[in-house]
């Protein structure tokens, strides 16, 4: 889908329709933007794309977006405007419950009081800079200020994309940047020490995170993820197993390679217990369903942290197992695009997150993830 201006001063919306390209020309940019938004929303929800006649009806009936002089930032966030759902309904509700709770809290505490009576056309670069500086002067931490700025920028960017404001002033504001600690990825030897002090599903979960690089929520079905079920495993004619992972954080699916070591672990587990295809690989408790957030927190407190102490790997997070997998791929000489594809991240995020990992491996000999894993397992024995 795309929106283009025409030589005659009108606006054209283009979108795919089967094997053909369709186009509708309308009088205003606002009508084109709204039609484009409706088409994209239909594609995202898996609904049929509009035909040419129905698209023309949508375009002719497209409501005029509200004036930026008559709507505040807070109203734009929560109210249905211009004939489409509010920003909250369209964007925020797609977040994981924990993320939604946190961002809503930032909005209520920091953003709403400052912008309560400010209309969209009154928000300027200088105002946003003053807002940032007041938060910092008031003792709000760098990480929180950075998050607050990103939330405001998301809302303003949506308003600019829909033609409610001419441009997003947040794009010209310097973002507060929190100093993040370097990632301390798990080594294969540490993973095996952890696995040695665990058993059953606890050990399987650790190995799944460490040797497939999935996020904890993706594995166990917390947040917006459906969890990894046995039907997500596929073996090709050459015996190579892959895993389809639903990224609750990104609302997309990706295919992850399963190493021979992890494949053997999974096949042994399945042959011993014969689970159903729709059952989670690592279900909650003694059942077959996904975990709750409370169950996962209890697992970290009662199982994970004591296991880290017994294995003498320090106080770490389960998420650090995923970083260990990324390090294995980088050590093997995999390019950032391939690593990003396996992790379900953008190349830019991978480059920022693992720059120091790449630097530390510059002078190390290349070694495949499977070689590193097998060597660690042999040492543990």
Helices and strands as residue ranges (DSSP letters): E 2-5, E 11-17, E 20-26, H 29-44, H 52-60, H 73-78, H 87-90, G 92-94, H 97-106, I 107-111, H 112-115, G 120-122, H 125-137, H 142-161, G 169-172, H 188-196, H 200-212, H 216-220, G 230-232, E 233-235, E 241-247, E 252-257, H 260-273, H 293-299, I 300-304, H 305-311, H 319-331, H 336-343, H 347-353, H 355-360, H 369-380
